[in-house]
């Protein structure tokens, strides 16, 4: 619906203001968080299984060129296969190439890039227990969004991350290139309408990097709005527990020590360690009998937990990255949960790192600390003219339930509706 208002300026020139109420939907691209999409693999002759069990475990369906679902497959819950799964998920940092790679003999791929298919359920055969973005996508479709027309997905290999300038990150950088291409395609196929990017968790860090690595003119042309859900802008204290003792994601059958080495090898997990820029140097996050560790002590922490190989990539590739939280200068809405017990301090006073610690809890969404969820609000304070920022806090909504909770989904859909209904004013002098 268009209306035309004619206004005469002081110089007598007639200025025409075309007021366009944008009734059409801006295309949406969904970017998942860590573990938020399916991942497939196949094994080559170079694969060296770590045990006889792994040698005999090939969950490969008939046909399909030997590809099988690596994430998520329910067999990982069975102890003998958990180690096999971890071996195949493990990354290796090559010091000479200064980059991360799959373990030898394991090839991986991300299915259905551009579609939401691999974001809906991590295992389509177990929809009830592996649902991820299904509820959110269903709500968007009820608002008129259509898969492949106005609604797209950007799955990626979430084990990989990005690195600071001057360091290669071939897999992560390739994802940014693909995401940029998807944004441009979605915009062009919708008459040049700029795109709404909707991310969850780790996906928000990738999107922020994409925006800041492209010219402002590109951002203003292709990005209507950036909506981040549960973004860990400054990392999480939970991640220090993952590195020290392993983390089973609350699955009772999985021994966290069986997946600890694989979790330590993840490039993106290094990226999610608590930022020394955000967490005060006098604030102890991990307490042991011998010493305490703040976010500024992470290199020593990695040494002491028995992961010295993580120190160099952390110092050179990750630290400069997390210390640079630059505003993207496009409208951003952060939707976060709060009021959920979230690890605040880890106590290993009377135990080893092989054991799970005692935990002091604070505020957050159960995974990400509140200070990290709200980091951009503090970091970008005072530059509102350059960086439009809106923060929506939803009490009693966790890191993952923000994608399923009816109140949270209503907030997300409501924000998208507001963005779609914004009035655009185009001015031209006659």
C-alpha positions in Angstrom: 0.0 0.0 0.0 1.6 3.3 -1.1 0.7 6.9 -0.3 2.2 10.1 -1.6 2.6 13.3 0.4 3.7 16.5 -1.3 5.8 19.0 0.8 7.2 22.4 -0.3 10.6 23.2 1.2 12.0 26.7 2.1 13.6 27.0 -1.4 10.3 26.4 -3.1 11.4 23.0 -4.5 8.8 20.3 -4.3 9.9 17.3 -2.4 8.0 14.1 -2.9 7.9 11.6 -0.1 6.8 8.1 -1.0 5.7 6.4 2.1 5.8 2.6 1.7 4.3 0.4 4.3 6.2 -2.8 3.8 3.5 -5.4 3.8 5.8 -8.0 2.1 8.0 -10.3 4.1 11.7 -9.7 4.3 13.4 -13.0 3.6 14.9 -14.7 6.7 18.0 -16.8 7.0 18.4 -19.0 10.0 21.9 -19.6 11.4 22.0 -22.4 14.0 24.2 -22.7 17.1 26.8 -25.3 17.9 25.4 -28.8 17.4 22.3 -27.2 15.8 22.4 -29.0 12.5 23.1 -32.4 11.0 26.6 -33.3 10.0 27.5 -36.2 7.7 30.7 -38.2 7.3 32.3 -41.0 5.4 35.4 -43.0 6.1 38.3 -43.6 3.7 41.1 -46.1 3.7 43.2 -43.6 5.7 40.9 -44.0 8.7 42.6 -45.8 11.6 40.0 -46.9 14.2 41.1 -46.6 17.8 39.6 -50.0 18.7 38.2 -53.2 17.3 34.7 -51.9 18.2 35.3 -48.8 16.1 36.7 -50.9 13.3 33.4 -52.8 13.1 31.1 -49.9 13.7 30.2 -48.4 10.3 26.6 -47.0 10.6 26.5 -46.6 6.8 23.1 -46.9 5.1 22.9 -48.8 1.8 23.7 -46.5 -1.1 24.5 -42.8 -0.7 28.2 -43.2 -1.4 29.1 -44.3 2.1 27.9 -41.1 3.8 26.3 -41.5 7.2 25.0 -39.1 9.8 27.8 -38.3 12.2 25.7 -35.8 14.2 23.3 -36.7 15.6 23.3 -40.5 15.8 21.7 -42.2 18.8 24.4 -44.9 18.9 26.7 -42.3 20.5 24.8 -42.8 23.7 26.1 -46.4 23.9 29.4 -46.5 25.8 31.5 -48.6 23.3 30.4 -46.3 20.4 30.8 -43.0 22.3 34.6 -43.2 21.9 34.3 -44.1 18.2 32.0 -41.1 17.7 34.5 -38.8 19.5 37.4 -40.1 17.4 35.5 -39.3 14.2 34.5 -35.8 15.4 38.0 -34.9 16.6 39.8 -32.0 14.8 43.6 -31.6 14.5 45.5 -28.3 14.6 48.4 -28.3 12.2 51.0 -25.9 13.6 52.8 -25.5 10.2 49.6 -24.8 8.3 48.1 -22.8 11.2 44.7 -24.3 10.6 42.3 -27.0 11.8 41.5 -30.2 9.9 39.5 -33.5 10.2 41.3 -36.5 11.6 42.9 -38.6 8.8 40.4 -40.8 6.9 37.3 -38.9 7.9 35.5 -36.7 5.4 32.6 -34.6 6.5 29.9 -32.5 4.8 27.0 -30.4 5.9 23.7 -31.5 4.2 21.1 -29.2 2.8 22.8 -25.8 2.8 20.3 -23.1 2.0 17.4 -25.1 3.4 16.0 -25.5 6.9 15.9 -29.3 6.6 18.9 -30.1 8.7 18.0 -27.5 11.3 14.6 -28.9 12.2 15.6 -32.2 13.7 19.1 -33.5 14.4 17.8 -37.0 13.6 14.5 -37.0 11.5 13.8 -40.5 12.9 13.8 -39.2 16.4 11.9 -36.0 16.0 10.5 -35.9 19.5 13.9 -35.9 21.3 16.1 -34.3 18.6 13.9 -31.3 17.7 15.9 -28.1 17.3 14.3 -25.3 15.2 11.2 -27.2 14.1 8.8 -25.2 16.4 10.3 -21.9 15.3 10.2 -22.7 11.6 6.6 -23.9 12.0 5.7 -20.5 13.7 7.4 -18.6 10.9 5.5 -20.6 8.2 2.3 -19.7 10.0 3.2 -16.1 9.4 3.5 -16.7 5.7 7.1 -17.6 5.3 7.9 -20.4 2.7 10.8 -22.7 2.6 13.1 -21.9 -0.3 11.3 -18.7 -1.2 11.4 -16.4 1.9 12.9 -18.8 4.5 16.4 -20.3 4.3 18.8 -22.1 6.5 22.6 -21.8 6.8 23.9 -25.0 8.5 27.7 -25.3 9.0 30.3 -27.5 10.5 30.1 -26.2 14.0 33.3 -27.8 15.2 35.3 -25.2 13.2 35.5 -21.6 14.1 37.2 -18.5 12.8 40.6 -16.9 13.4 41.9 -13.4 13.8 43.2 -11.5 10.8 46.4 -13.0 9.3 45.5 -16.6 10.2 43.8 -19.1 7.9 40.5 -20.7 8.9 39.6 -22.5 5.7 36.4 -24.2 6.8 35.0 -21.3 8.8 35.9 -18.7 6.1 34.3 -20.9 3.4 31.1 -20.9 5.5 31.1 -17.1 5.6 31.5 -17.0 1.8 28.6 -19.4 1.4 26.5 -17.4 3.9 27.2 -14.2 2.1 26.2 -15.8 -1.2 23.0 -17.1 0.3 22.1 -13.6 1.7 22.6 -12.0 -1.7 20.6 -14.8 -3.5 17.7 -14.5 -0.9 17.6 -10.7 -1.4 17.7 -10.8 -5.2 15.1 -13.6 -5.5 12.8 -11.3 -3.3 13.0 -8.2 -5.5 16.1 -6.8 -3.8 14.5 -6.9 -0.3 17.1 -6.8 2.4 17.4 -9.9 4.6 16.7 -10.6 8.3 19.4 -12.9 9.8 18.1 -14.9 12.7 20.9 -16.7 14.6 21.1 -18.9 17.7 24.0 -19.1 20.1 27.4 -19.6 18.3 25.7 -18.7 15.0 25.5 -15.1 16.3 29.3 -14.9 16.5 29.7 -16.1 12.9 27.1 -13.5 11.7 28.8 -10.7 13.6 32.1 -11.6 11.9 30.4 -11.8 8.5 29.0 -8.4 8.9 32.2 -6.8 10.1 34.3 -8.5 7.4 32.2 -6.9 4.6 31.9 -3.2 3.6 29.3 -1.1 5.3 27.7 -0.4 1.9 27.1 -4.2 1.5 25.6 -4.5 4.9 23.2 -1.6 4.3 22.2 -3.0 1.0 21.6 -6.6 2.0 20.8 -6.7 5.7 17.5 -5.4 7.0 18.0 -6.6 10.6 20.1 -9.0 12.7 18.3 -10.9 15.4 20.5 -12.9 17.7 19.1 -15.5 20.2 21.3 -16.5 23.2 24.5 -15.2 21.7 27.6 -15.9 23.9 29.3 -12.6 22.9 31.9 -13.0 25.7 32.1 -16.8 25.9 30.9 -18.9 28.8 32.3 -20.2 32.1 30.6 -23.5 31.2 33.2 -23.9 28.5 36.0 -24.1 31.1 34.2 -27.1 32.6 34.0 -28.7 29.2 37.8 -28.3 28.7 38.7 -29.4 32.2 36.4 -32.4 32.8 34.3 -32.9 29.6 30.6 -32.2 29.3 28.0 -34.8 28.5 25.3 -32.1 27.7 23.2 -33.6 30.6 22.9 -37.0 28.9 23.2 -39.5 31.8 24.5 -42.4 29.8 27.6 -40.6 28.4 30.8 -40.4 30.4 32.1 -36.9 29.8 35.7 -38.1 29.9 35.0 -40.1 26.7 34.2 -37.0 24.7 36.6 -34.6 26.5 39.5 -34.8 24.0 37.1 -34.4 21.1 35.6 -31.3 22.8 39.0 -29.9 23.5 40.0 -30.3 19.8 37.0 -28.2 18.6 38.2 -24.9 17.2 34.8 -23.3 18.0 35.0 -24.4 21.7 38.3 -22.4 22.1 36.3 -19.4 20.7 33.7 -19.9 23.4 36.0 -19.7 26.4 35.3 -16.7 28.6 36.6 -13.4 27.2 39.3 -11.6 29.2 37.9 -8.4 27.9 34.6 -9.1 29.6 35.5 -11.0 32.7 37.5 -9.1 35.3 41.1 -10.3 35.9 40.4 -10.5 39.7 37.4 -12.7 39.2 38.3 -16.3 39.8 36.3 -18.6 37.5 38.1 -21.9 38.4 39.4 -22.6 41.9 41.8 -25.4 42.8 44.0 -26.2 45.7 47.1 -25.0 43.9 45.8 -21.9 42.2 42.8 -20.0 40.9 42.1 -19.1 37.2 40.5 -16.0 35.8 39.6 -15.4 32.1 43.1 -13.8 31.9 44.7 -17.1 32.9 43.3 -19.3 30.2 46.7 -20.2 28.6 47.9 -21.5 32.0 44.6 -23.2 32.6 44.9 -25.1 29.3 48.4 -26.1 30.3 47.4 -27.3 33.7 44.4 -29.4 32.6 46.7 -31.3 30.2 45.9 -29.5 27.0 49.1 -27.6 26.2 48.5 -27.9 22.4 45.6 -25.5 22.8 47.7 -22.7 24.1 49.3 -21.5 20.8 46.1 -21.4 18.7 44.3 -19.7 21.6 46.9 -17.0 22.0 47.4 -16.3 18.3 44.1 -17.1 16.6 41.4 -16.7 19.2 42.4 -14.1 21.7 42.6 -11.2 19.2 39.3 -12.3 17.8 37.4 -12.2 21.1 39.0 -9.0 22.1 37.4 -7.2 19.1 33.7 -6.9 19.5 33.0 -4.3 16.8 29.5 -3.0 16.2 28.2 -4.0 12.8 26.2 -0.8 12.3 23.0 -2.6 11.2 19.9 -2.9 13.4 20.4 -5.6 16.0 17.9 -7.2 18.4 19.3 -9.5 21.1 16.8 -11.9 22.6 18.1 -13.7 25.7 16.8 -15.9 28.5 17.6 -15.2 32.1 16.9 -16.4 35.6 18.3 -19.9 35.0 21.1 -21.3 37.1 24.3 -20.9 35.1 27.8 -22.0 36.1 29.6 -19.0 37.7 32.5 -20.6 39.6 34.0 -24.1 39.3 35.6 -25.6 42.4 38.2 -28.4 42.1 39.6 -27.8 45.6 39.3 -31.5 46.7 39.3 -33.2 43.3 41.1 -33.7 40.0 40.2 -32.2 36.7 39.1 -35.8 35.6 36.2 -35.3 38.1 33.2 -33.1 37.7 33.6 -29.9 39.9 31.4 -28.4 42.5 29.6 -25.5 40.9 28.5 -22.1 42.2 25.7 -20.9 40.0 24.8 -17.4 38.9 22.3 -15.7 36.5 22.1 -16.6 32.8 20.3 -18.9 30.5 21.7 -22.2 31.9 24.7 -22.2 29.5 25.7 -18.6 28.9 26.3 -16.1 31.7 24.2 -13.0 31.8 27.2 -10.7 31.5 28.1 -12.4 28.2 24.5 -12.4 26.9 24.4 -8.6 27.5 28.0 -7.8 26.6 27.2 -5.8 23.4 24.8 -3.6 25.4 27.8 -2.6 27.6 30.4 -2.6 24.8 28.4 -0.4 22.5 26.9 2.0 25.0 27.1 5.5 23.7 27.1 4.8 20.0 23.3 4.3 19.6 23.3 6.6 16.5 25.7 4.2 14.7 24.5 1.0 16.2 20.7 0.5 16.8 20.4 -2.1 19.5 17.4 -3.6 21.3 17.6 -6.2 24.0 14.7 -8.4 25.0 15.1 -10.4 28.2 12.8 -13.4 28.7 12.7 -14.7 32.3 13.0 -18.4 33.0 13.9 -19.4 29.4 17.0 -21.4 28.9 19.6 -21.4 26.2 17.9 -24.1 24.1 14.3 -23.7 25.1 14.3 -20.2 23.6 13.7 -22.1 20.3 10.7 -23.9 21.7 9.1 -22.0 24.5 5.8 -20.4 23.5 6.5 -17.1 25.1 10.0 -16.9 23.5 8.7 -17.8 20.1 6.0 -15.2 20.4 8.6 -12.6 21.2 10.7 -13.7 18.2 7.8 -13.7 15.7 6.6 -10.4 17.2 9.9 -8.8 16.6 10.0 -10.1 13.0 6.5 -8.8 12.4 7.5 -5.4 13.7 10.5 -5.4 11.3 8.3 -6.4 8.4 5.8 -3.7 9.1 8.3 -0.8 9.5 7.5 2.1 7.3 10.2 3.1 4.8 10.3 6.6 3.5 12.0 7.2 0.1 12.7 10.9 -0.6 13.3 12.4 -4.0 13.5 16.0 -5.1 11.3 17.1 -8.0 
